[in-house]
Amino acid sequence: MTRPTGEIAAPRRGWAPAVSLAAALLLLLSLSLQQVWNVDYGVLLRIGQFVWQNRAVPAHDVISYTVTDHQWIELRWLFCLLVYGAWNLGGAALTVVAAAVMLITTYALLLWPSRRALVAWPAVVALGIAILGAAGRYVVRPELATYLLTAVFLFVLDQPRLRRGRWLWLLPLLQVVWVNSHTVFIFGPLIAWTYAGAAFLKTVLPLPRRAHEAVSRSFGEALRLAAAALAVTAACWVNPYGQRGALLPILLAREIGAGSFLGRWIDEFRSPFSGGVWSWDLRAAALLAVLNLAGFLANYRRLSVARLALCAGLTYLGGLAVRNVALFVLVSIWALLRNVAEMLEARSSAGRGAPMPLPAAPCRPNALGHVAVGLLLTAGAWYVATDRYAIGLGSPRRFGLGMDERNYAKAAVDFLIAEKAEGPVFHSMPDGSYMAWAGAGRYPVHVDGRLEVYGEAFLRNWIRGSNQEWEPYFAKWGINVAMLQREHFGTLIEGLRRSPQWVLVYVDHRELILVRDIPQHTDLIRRCRIDPSQPWQPRAPEPDAPPAGWRRAIGAIERPWYALGLAETWLLLGSPENAAAAVQRGLERFPRDRELGLLLAGLDYGLERGADAARLMADLGPTPVEAAGARHLAARVLAGRGNADAAIAALEESVRLAPDAGAYGALARLLAGAGRVIRARECYEQATRLSPRQVEHWVGLGMCCEQAADPDGAVRAYTEALRIDGSRAEIHNQLGILYAKRGDAAAARRCFERALAVKPDYASARANLQRVSQMNP
């Protein structure tokens, strides 16, 4: 019986390909069976709970106390409902398993049409690269629905005409699921119209006979694809919000696109080319892009316009934002293997006597190659499953089922609930996402990850209220509790601690809680007040511990995450003695941990316990980079204790041992404070060379240039700072002052206007604008 045109021959049997494919599956499982760690997990559960309990979707915000009048279009409701159901049935563990099943199904649909290509071990290598390249988005989030449904659409539309017919009209129904599961459902119509457009193109262009094997030359078939694409597009309106929901992707693209405020502020919206060292998943994605291009070039005689258009579009989107890279990877591995499978089919056809310009060389799987690839991928799966990969990247992930409580404010929220602290509560965006679920019914949130609900205006005010302008902001919202994520709120923590109205009552590895001194908190303050200048003892056993049970059996490793984080918290509070005590307790649990040993050595140097520090360093045998880090930490402690000269000496030694942008920046700040402007400028220049996208270094350089009577240098530095982050009103204002001093009224006016566009209530910029408006242009 003759096989239909374009259908790929069945793969050759053999044990070797099964070995490497099983190893690829192990790698996928190790990367997808990760404890829940994404910051928006709590919001997803709360949305699912709301839909289940109310049998309706929200129309306005019901989670926060700050934007209750804002419209809320929640198109993720169906996915959230499924997550909530899985949580009720099996907790976080079941949601992790379900996410892994969705990912495995996605890859199966992408690979199945090209399964013959996988008999060649290089194709399995490419698959392993793809699995790693998309690993950054293997999380319990609605984008899993987009990955799965993209695979379904490609599976159906890239089939030969005779096989596609049975499934084509299923796509509009799946689009209804898509539009109610994820906000980027727009990919469904885009894929459908791409294939319809390619079909019409084929009817009018003199393309090679074997080109577009999945697209018929029939004008009727093109019309049929167009009708299906139209039905898929119409299905976008089948959502609880009608046209507002269907047009939501356009609104989101405008609010979080490249160049927007949110696009610059949120990491996942930034371009992978925006600076910084690439992680291994981004490197793998880049390598896959090269392989995919090579696949198209090698298969140019059978070029699929639809396939090429999809890959080109997703390559562009992947370059715009990190969050798009995973979808780019999934479509790229699908396209690459489709191209390889078509080339193998062509070779087979040529071997049977069909006219084909490729040599008739049969493709025999290389057993040794498959075994080698299988061993490599299995080793990679073990490396991931033992958490070496995550710890090496500094990623907040852990292999296993359930919820990784290291990444959530669970203990802090439990403390608030147990102590009946009086809200409202101020907090970070990640903590708000968790508290939306854990504190539901007790504490409405101040902000969370639903950016489109809060809007740019609110978020700008929230950011300002998180820094120097906290007092009027807290007064506006009546804030009584500040639950502060250490790494986000250094300036605010310092301000609250200086205020007699606020009392520190809780610390852990990532959170601090300060409460307003009001009658409702009298008993809480009496029992829980924390004085950082006094020795502190934990109220409960500290939760980090070496691996045990099955983790220990597979050779897993663990960082002393709690001890390290708690030490950083105490350092932020200006208590190196308590930081050292936290490290010493950590060393009791992790006696051979190098990171803790180096941290204690740095603290000992800073506390002027030189003999103890020297013994530790001698035992550790640090590298120059590690020794430099210890000196940098010592300088931080010394500066906090008021010994600026000793801190400067420690930082000079640090940059001598290993040049580092952070150390140069810290040294420059101390030197500038000591009036040593020339050396401070040199250090800022070194910092900008080592880390050219760090705004604060450019701002510091500009200030030093001003003090050194170099206005041109200051203008260059401030201009570069604004090129990196144009949302800094104070830099616009300062740059405008420099232009005004030069007599360039037009440039000064533009700067002051930009400052006011960012911060409309900026009194200094408004006064400067009025003055410069009186100047002659």
C-alpha positions in Angstrom: 0.0 0.0 0.0 1.4 3.4 -1.0 2.0 5.9 1.8 0.3 9.3 1.3 2.5 12.1 0.0 4.4 13.8 2.8 3.8 11.1 5.4 7.0 10.2 7.2 8.1 6.7 7.1 7.8 4.7 10.3 11.0 4.7 12.4 13.3 1.8 12.2 13.2 -0.5 15.2 16.2 -0.9 17.4 17.1 -0.6 21.1 19.7 2.2 20.8 17.3 5.1 20.0 15.1 4.0 22.9 18.1 4.4 25.3 18.8 8.0 24.4 15.1 8.9 24.2 14.5 7.4 27.7 17.4 9.5 29.0 15.9 12.6 27.4 12.7 11.8 29.2 14.6 11.5 32.5 16.1 15.0 31.8 12.7 16.4 31.2 11.3 14.8 34.3 14.2 16.1 36.4 13.6 19.7 35.2 9.8 19.6 35.4 9.3 17.7 38.7 10.5 20.7 40.7 8.8 21.9 43.9 6.5 24.9 43.3 8.6 28.0 43.4 6.9 30.6 41.1 5.9 33.8 42.9 2.3 33.9 41.4 1.3 30.5 42.6 -0.8 31.9 45.5 -2.7 34.2 43.2 -3.5 31.3 40.9 -5.0 29.4 43.8 -7.0 32.4 45.0 -8.4 33.0 41.5 -9.4 29.3 41.2 -11.0 29.4 44.7 -13.0 32.6 43.8 -14.3 31.0 40.6 -15.3 27.8 42.3 -17.0 29.5 45.3 -18.8 32.2 43.3 -19.4 30.2 40.1 -18.3 33.4 38.3 -15.2 35.2 37.2 -14.2 38.5 38.8 -15.2 41.8 37.1 -13.3 44.1 39.5 -10.5 43.6 42.0 -11.4 41.5 45.0 -8.0 40.6 46.3 -6.4 43.9 47.3 -7.5 46.9 49.4 -5.7 49.4 47.1 -7.4 49.0 43.7 -10.8 47.7 44.5 -12.3 50.0 41.9 -10.0 48.7 39.1 -11.3 46.5 36.3 -10.1 42.9 36.4 -10.2 40.8 33.2 -9.1 37.4 34.4 -8.8 35.2 31.3 -6.7 32.6 33.2 -9.7 31.5 35.2 -10.0 28.0 33.7 -6.4 27.1 34.3 -6.6 28.5 37.8 -9.7 26.5 38.5 -7.9 23.3 37.5 -4.9 24.3 39.7 -7.2 24.9 42.6 -8.9 21.5 42.0 -5.6 19.7 41.9 -4.6 21.5 45.1 -7.7 20.3 46.8 -7.2 16.7 45.6 -3.5 16.3 46.2 -1.9 19.6 47.4 1.0 21.2 45.6 2.5 17.8 44.8 -0.4 17.0 42.4 -0.1 20.4 40.7 3.6 19.6 40.1 2.8 16.2 38.6 0.0 17.7 36.4 2.4 20.3 35.1 5.0 17.6 34.3 2.3 15.6 32.4 1.4 18.7 30.4 5.0 19.2 29.4 5.6 15.6 28.5 2.4 15.7 26.4 3.6 18.9 24.7 6.9 17.3 23.7 5.2 14.1 22.6 2.9 16.1 20.2 5.9 18.1 18.9 8.0 15.1 18.3 5.6 12.5 17.0 5.3 13.7 13.4 9.1 13.6 13.2 9.8 10.5 15.2 11.8 9.0 12.3 14.4 11.7 12.7 15.1 10.5 16.3 16.7 7.4 15.0 19.8 9.6 14.4 21.5 10.4 17.7 22.4 14.0 16.7 18.6 14.7 16.7 18.4 13.4 20.3 21.2 15.8 21.2 19.2 18.6 19.7 16.2 17.5 21.8 18.3 17.5 24.9 19.4 21.1 24.1 15.7 22.1 23.7 14.7 20.5 27.0 17.4 22.5 28.7 16.6 25.7 26.7 13.0 25.9 27.8 13.7 24.8 31.4 13.4 28.3 32.9 9.6 28.2 32.3 8.8 24.7 33.6 6.6 26.1 36.3 3.0 25.7 37.4 1.8 28.7 35.4 -0.9 29.3 32.7 1.7 29.4 30.0 1.8 25.6 30.2 -1.6 25.7 28.4 -0.1 27.8 25.7 2.8 25.3 25.2 0.4 22.4 25.0 -2.1 24.0 22.7 0.6 25.4 20.4 1.8 21.8 20.1 -1.7 20.6 19.3 -2.2 23.3 16.6 1.1 22.5 15.0 0.4 18.8 15.1 -2.9 19.3 13.2 -2.0 22.1 10.8 1.4 20.7 9.7 -0.2 17.4 8.7 -0.7 16.4 5.1 -4.1 17.4 3.8 -5.6 13.9 3.9 -4.7 13.4 7.5 -5.5 16.9 8.7 -9.2 16.9 7.7 -10.3 14.8 10.7 -8.9 17.3 13.2 -9.0 20.7 11.6 -12.4 21.7 13.1 -11.4 20.7 16.5 -9.1 23.8 16.6 -11.9 26.4 17.2 -13.0 24.4 20.2 -9.5 24.2 21.6 -9.2 27.9 21.0 -12.1 28.4 23.4 -10.1 26.5 26.0 -7.0 28.6 25.2 -8.7 32.0 25.5 -10.0 31.0 28.9 -6.6 29.7 30.1 -3.9 32.1 29.2 -3.6 35.7 28.1 -1.4 34.9 25.0 -4.1 32.9 23.3 -3.5 35.1 20.3 -0.9 32.5 19.2 -3.8 30.2 18.2 -5.2 32.6 15.4 -1.6 33.5 14.4 -0.7 29.9 13.8 -3.9 29.2 12.0 -3.6 32.2 9.7 0.0 31.5 9.0 -0.9 28.1 7.5 -3.9 29.6 5.6 -1.6 32.3 4.2 1.0 29.8 3.2 -1.7 27.8 1.4 -2.9 30.8 -0.6 0.7 31.7 -1.3 1.3 28.3 -2.8 -1.6 28.6 -5.2 0.0 31.7 -6.8 3.7 31.2 -6.6 5.8 28.8 -8.8 7.3 27.0 -5.8 9.2 23.7 -6.2 7.1 20.6 -6.6 8.0 19.1 -3.2 7.8 22.4 -1.2 5.2 22.8 1.5 4.3 19.1 1.8 1.9 19.9 4.5 0.1 22.5 2.4 -2.1 21.6 -0.5 -1.8 23.4 -3.9 -5.6 23.4 -4.0 -7.3 26.8 -3.8 -10.2 25.0 -2.1 -7.9 23.6 0.6 -6.6 27.2 1.1 -10.1 28.4 1.6 -10.8 25.6 4.0 -7.8 26.6 6.1 -8.9 30.2 6.0 -12.3 29.2 7.2 -10.8 27.3 10.1 -8.5 30.3 10.9 -11.6 32.5 10.9 -13.4 30.2 13.2 -10.4 30.1 15.5 -10.3 33.8 15.5 -14.0 34.1 16.3 -13.5 31.6 19.2 -11.4 34.3 21.0 -14.7 36.1 21.7 -16.0 33.1 23.6 -14.9 34.2 27.0 -16.8 35.8 30.0 -15.6 39.3 29.1 -16.5 39.2 25.4 -14.7 41.8 23.3 -12.7 43.2 26.3 -11.3 39.8 26.8 -10.6 39.2 23.1 -8.6 42.4 22.9 -6.7 42.0 26.2 -3.5 40.8 24.5 -3.3 44.1 22.6 -3.6 46.0 25.9 -1.0 43.8 27.6 1.4 44.2 24.7 1.2 48.0 25.0 1.6 47.9 28.8 4.5 45.4 29.1 6.2 45.7 25.7 9.8 46.7 25.1 10.4 50.3 26.2 7.4 50.5 28.6 7.8 51.1 32.3 6.8 47.6 33.2 8.9 46.2 30.4 12.0 47.8 31.9 11.1 47.0 35.5 10.1 43.3 35.4 12.9 40.9 34.7 10.9 38.4 32.6 9.8 41.2 30.3 13.3 42.3 29.5 15.2 41.2 26.5 17.8 38.4 26.9 20.2 40.8 25.2 19.7 43.6 27.8 22.8 42.7 29.7 24.1 40.3 32.2 25.6 36.8 32.0 23.4 34.3 30.3 22.2 31.2 32.2 22.6 27.8 30.7 19.0 27.7 29.4 19.5 30.9 27.4 22.8 29.5 26.0 21.0 26.3 25.0 18.2 28.3 23.3 20.8 30.3 21.4 22.5 27.1 20.2 19.1 25.7 19.2 18.4 28.8 17.1 21.7 28.2 15.2 20.8 24.5 14.7 17.3 25.4 13.5 18.6 27.9 10.9 21.0 25.2 9.7 18.0 22.8 9.4 16.1 25.3 7.2 19.2 25.9 5.0 19.8 22.1 4.6 16.1 21.5 3.7 15.7 24.5 1.4 14.4 22.4 -1.4 11.4 21.5 0.7 11.0 24.8 2.4 7.8 25.3 4.4 6.8 29.0 4.4 4.5 28.5 7.3 7.1 26.8 9.4 9.7 29.4 8.5 7.3 32.3 9.3 6.5 30.8 12.7 10.1 30.3 13.6 11.1 33.8 12.4 8.3 35.4 14.4 9.1 33.5 17.6 12.8 34.3 17.2 11.9 38.0 17.2 9.6 37.6 20.2 12.3 35.6 22.1 14.7 38.4 21.5 12.2 40.9 22.9 11.6 39.2 26.3 13.0 36.4 28.3 9.5 35.0 29.0 9.1 34.2 25.3 12.2 32.1 25.0 10.6 28.8 26.0 7.9 29.0 23.4 10.6 29.9 20.8 12.5 26.8 21.9 9.5 24.5 21.6 8.6 25.6 18.1 12.3 25.6 17.1 12.9 21.9 18.1 9.6 21.0 16.3 10.7 22.8 13.1 14.2 21.4 13.3 13.1 17.8 13.6 10.4 18.3 10.9 13.1 19.5 8.5 15.4 16.6 9.4 12.5 14.1 9.0 11.7 15.5 5.6 15.3 15.2 4.5 15.4 11.6 5.7 12.2 10.9 3.9 13.7 12.4 0.7 16.7 10.1 1.1 14.5 7.1 1.5 12.4 8.1 -1.5 15.6 8.5 -3.6 16.7 5.1 -2.4 13.5 3.6 -3.7 14.1 5.1 -7.1 12.1 8.3 -6.7 13.7 11.3 -8.4 15.4 13.3 -5.7 18.6 15.3 -5.8 19.9 14.1 -2.4 22.2 11.1 -2.3 20.5 7.8 -1.6 22.3 7.1 1.6 20.3 5.1 4.2 20.1 6.5 7.8 21.4 3.8 10.2 21.2 4.7 13.8 24.6 4.7 15.5 24.2 2.5 18.6 27.4 3.8 20.2 26.3 7.4 19.6 22.9 6.7 21.2 24.5 5.1 24.2 26.9 8.0 24.6 24.0 10.5 24.3 22.0 8.5 26.7 24.7 8.5 29.3 25.3 12.2 28.9 21.5 13.0 29.3 21.2 10.7 32.2 24.2 12.4 33.9 22.5 15.7 33.3 19.2 14.4 34.8 21.1 13.3 37.9 22.9 16.7 38.1 19.5 18.4 38.0 17.8 16.0 40.4 20.5 16.4 43.0 20.0 20.2 42.9 23.5 20.8 41.7 22.2 22.6 38.6 19.9 25.0 40.6 22.5 25.7 43.3 25.2 26.4 40.6 22.9 28.9 38.9 21.7 30.4 42.2 18.1 29.5 41.1 15.4 29.2 43.7 14.5 25.6 42.7 14.5 22.2 44.3 13.8 18.8 42.7 10.8 17.0 44.1 7.0 17.4 44.8 5.2 19.9 47.0 5.9 23.5 47.7 9.4 25.0 48.2 8.7 27.2 51.3 12.1 28.8 51.0 10.7 31.0 48.3 7.6 32.2 50.1 6.7 34.4 53.1 5.0 31.4 54.8 6.5 31.8 58.2 6.0 35.6 58.2 2.4 35.4 57.2 1.8 32.6 59.8 3.3 35.0 62.4 1.0 37.8 61.4 -2.1 35.5 61.6 -1.0 33.9 64.9 -0.3 37.3 66.5 -3.4 38.9 65.0 -1.5 41.9 63.8 -3.6 44.8 62.8 -3.6 45.6 59.1 -3.4 47.0 56.5 -0.1 45.3 55.5 2.5 46.7 53.2 4.7 44.2 51.4 6.5 43.2 48.2 4.8 42.0 45.0 5.9 38.4 45.4 4.8 38.4 49.1 1.4 39.8 48.0 1.0 37.0 45.5 1.5 34.5 48.3 -0.6 36.4 50.9 -3.5 36.5 48.4 -3.9 32.8 49.2 -2.4 32.3 52.6 -3.9 35.4 54.1 -7.2 35.4 52.3 -10.0 36.4 54.6 -7.6 38.1 57.0 -5.3 40.4 55.1 -6.2 41.9 51.8 -3.1 42.5 49.8 -1.4 45.8 48.9 0.0 44.7 45.6 0.7 41.5 43.7 1.7 40.2 40.3 -1.5 41.1 38.4 0.2 44.1 36.7 -2.6 44.9 34.4 -5.0 45.2 37.3 -2.9 47.7 39.3 -1.8 49.7 36.3 1.3 51.8 35.8 0.2 54.8 37.8 -0.4 52.8 41.0 2.8 50.8 40.5 4.9 54.0 40.1 3.5 55.4 43.3 4.1 52.1 45.1 7.7 52.1 44.1 8.2 55.6 45.3 6.4 54.7 48.6 8.9 51.8 48.9 11.8 54.2 49.2 12.4 57.8 50.5 8.7 58.8 50.2 7.4 56.1 52.5 5.9 58.4 55.2 3.2 60.1 53.1 2.5 56.9 51.3 2.0 54.9 54.5 -0.2 57.7 55.9 -2.3 57.6 52.7 -3.1 53.9 53.1 -3.1 53.7 56.9 -0.3 51.1 56.9 0.1 49.4 60.3 2.3 46.5 59.4 5.3 46.4 57.1 6.2 42.8 56.0 9.4 43.5 54.0 11.3 41.2 51.8 14.9 42.0 52.6 16.4 42.2 49.2 13.8 44.7 47.9 13.4 47.2 50.7 16.7 48.3 52.1 16.0 52.0 52.1 12.5 51.5 53.5 13.8 49.2 56.3 16.3 51.9 57.3 13.7 54.6 57.3 11.2 52.6 59.4 13.9 51.6 62.0 14.8 55.2 62.5 11.2 56.1 63.2 10.0 55.9 66.8 6.6 54.9 65.6 7.7 51.5 64.2 9.0 48.4 66.1 10.8 45.4 64.7 9.1 42.2 65.8 10.1 39.4 63.4 13.1 38.4 61.2 13.9 35.3 59.1 16.0 34.4 56.1 14.1 36.7 53.8 11.5 38.7 55.7 11.4 41.4 58.4 8.2 42.5 60.0 7.8 46.0 61.6 4.6 47.1 63.2 3.3 50.5 64.0 3.2 51.3 67.8 -0.6 51.5 68.2 -2.8 50.2 71.1 -3.8 47.1 69.1 -0.1 46.1 69.0 0.9 46.7 72.6 0.9 43.1 73.6 2.6 42.0 70.3 5.4 44.5 70.8 5.8 43.5 74.5 6.3 39.9 73.6 8.1 40.1 70.3 10.2 43.3 70.1 13.6 42.7 68.6 16.6 44.9 69.4 19.3 44.2 66.8 22.0 45.5 69.1 21.2 42.7 71.6 22.0 38.9 71.1 19.0 37.2 69.5 17.9 33.6 69.8 15.6 31.8 67.3 12.1 30.9 68.7 12.0 27.6 66.7 14.4 25.2 65.1 16.0 26.7 62.0 14.7 24.8 59.0 17.8 24.2 56.8 19.4 20.8 57.1 21.6 18.5 55.0 19.7 16.2 52.6 18.1 13.1 54.2 16.1 10.1 53.0 15.9 9.6 49.3 17.6 12.9 48.6 20.7 11.7 50.4 20.5 8.3 48.7 20.7 9.9 45.2 23.5 12.2 46.3 21.6 15.5 46.6 23.2 18.6 48.0 21.8 21.5 49.9 22.8 25.1 50.6 22.5 26.4 54.2 19.9 28.8 52.8 18.4 29.8 56.1 21.7 30.5 57.9 23.0 32.5 54.9 19.7 34.5 54.4 19.4 35.2 58.2 23.0 36.4 58.3 22.2 38.8 55.4 19.1 40.0 57.3 21.2 40.8 60.4 23.8 42.6 58.3 21.0 44.8 56.8 19.9 45.6 60.3 23.5 46.6 61.3 24.1 43.7 63.6 27.2 41.7 62.4 27.4 40.0 65.8 24.0 38.4 65.3 25.0 37.6 61.7 28.1 35.8 62.9 26.0 33.9 65.5 23.6 32.8 62.7 26.5 31.6 60.6 28.0 29.7 63.5 24.6 27.9 64.1 24.6 27.1 60.4 28.1 25.6 60.7 26.8 23.3 63.4 24.3 21.9 60.8 26.6 22.2 57.8 30.1 21.8 59.3 31.9 21.6 56.0 30.1 24.3 54.1 32.5 26.5 52.3 30.1 29.4 51.8 29.4 29.7 55.5 33.1 29.5 56.3 34.0 32.3 54.0 31.1 34.4 55.3 32.2 33.9 58.9 35.8 34.8 57.9 34.6 38.1 56.4 32.5 38.8 59.5 35.5 38.1 61.7 37.6 40.5 59.7 34.9 43.2 60.0 34.6 42.6 63.8 38.3 42.9 64.0 38.8 39.3 65.1 41.8 39.0 62.7 43.3 35.8 64.3 40.0 33.9 64.0 39.6 35.1 60.4 43.1 34.1 59.5 42.6 30.6 60.9 39.4 30.1 58.9 41.0 31.4 55.7 44.0 29.1 56.2 41.7 26.1 56.6 39.6 27.0 53.6 42.4 27.9 51.2 40.3 30.5 49.3 40.6 31.5 45.7 41.4 35.1 44.9 37.8 35.7 44.2 36.7 34.2 47.5 39.3 36.1 49.4 38.2 39.3 47.7 34.6 38.6 48.7 35.6 38.1 52.4 37.4 41.5 52.3 34.3 43.1 50.7 32.1 41.8 53.5 34.6 43.0 56.1 34.5 46.5 54.6 30.7 46.4 54.8 30.9 45.6 58.5 33.6 48.1 59.2 31.7 50.9 57.4 28.6 50.1 59.4 30.6 50.4 62.6 31.8 53.8 61.5 35.4 52.8 60.6 35.5 54.3 57.1 39.3 54.3 56.7 39.6 50.6 57.5 36.6 49.8 55.2 38.4 51.7 52.4 41.6 49.7 53.0 39.6 46.4 52.9 37.9 47.3 49.7 41.2 48.4 48.1 42.5 44.9 49.0 39.4 43.3 47.6 39.6 45.0 44.2 43.3 44.2 44.1 42.7 40.5 44.6 39.8 40.3 42.1 38.3 43.3 40.3 34.5 43.4 40.9 31.9 46.0 39.9 30.2 45.9 43.3 33.4 46.3 45.2 34.5 49.2 43.1 31.1 50.8 43.5 31.2 50.4 47.3 34.8 51.8 47.4 33.8 54.7 45.2 30.9 55.7 47.6 33.2 55.6 50.6 35.9 57.6 48.9 33.4 60.2 47.7 32.1 60.5 51.3 35.7 61.0 52.5 36.2 63.8 49.9 38.6 61.8 47.8 36.7 62.6 44.6 39.5 61.8 42.0 40.0 58.3 43.3 36.2 57.8 43.7 35.8 58.8 40.0 38.4 56.3 39.0 36.6 53.5 40.9 33.2 54.4 39.4 34.8 54.3 35.9 36.1 50.8 36.7 32.7 49.8 38.0 31.0 51.0 34.8 33.5 49.0 32.7 32.8 45.8 34.6 29.1 46.3 34.9 27.9 48.8 32.2 24.2 48.4 32.9 24.3 49.3 36.6 22.6 52.6 36.8 23.9 53.6 40.3 27.5 53.4 39.1 26.7 55.9 36.3 24.9 58.2 38.7 27.8 58.1 41.1 30.2 58.8 38.3 28.1 61.8 37.2 28.2 63.2 40.7 31.9 62.8 41.0 32.4 64.5 37.6 30.3 67.4 38.9 32.4 67.7 42.0 35.6 67.5 39.9 34.3 70.4 37.7 33.8 68.2 34.7 30.2 69.0 33.5 30.7 67.3 30.2 31.6 64.1 31.9 28.6 64.4 34.2 26.3 64.9 31.2 27.7 61.8 29.6 27.3 59.7 32.8 23.7 60.9 33.5 22.7 60.4 29.8 24.0 56.8 30.0 22.1 56.2 33.2 18.9 57.4 31.6 19.5 55.3 28.5 19.5 52.2 30.8 16.6 53.3 33.0 14.6 56.3 31.8 12.2 56.2 34.8 14.6 58.0 37.2 13.1 61.4 37.6 15.9 62.7 39.8 18.5 62.0 37.1 16.4 63.8 34.5 16.2 66.7 36.8 19.9 66.8 37.5 20.7 66.5 33.8 18.4 69.4 33.2 20.3 71.5 35.8 23.5 70.8 34.0 22.1 71.8 30.6 20.6 75.0 32.2 24.1 75.9 33.5 25.4 75.5 30.0 22.8 77.8 28.7 21.0 75.1 26.7 17.4 76.0 27.6 15.8 73.7 25.1 17.7 70.6 26.4 17.1 71.6 30.0 13.4 72.0 29.4 13.1 68.6 27.8 14.8 67.0 30.8 12.6 68.8 33.4 9.5 67.8 31.3 10.6 64.2 31.3 11.2 64.3 35.0 7.6 65.5 35.5 6.3 62.9 33.1 7.8 60.3 35.4 6.9 62.0 38.6 4.2 64.6 38.2 4.4 65.9 41.8 8.2 66.5 41.6 8.3 70.0 43.0 12.0 70.6 42.3 11.6 69.7 38.6 8.5 71.9 38.3 10.3 74.9 39.8 13.3 74.3 37.5 11.1 74.1 34.5 9.5 77.4 35.4 12.9 79.0 35.8 14.3 77.6 32.5 11.2 78.7 30.7 12.2 82.3 31.4 15.6 81.8 29.8 16.2 82.8 26.2 16.1 79.7 24.0 
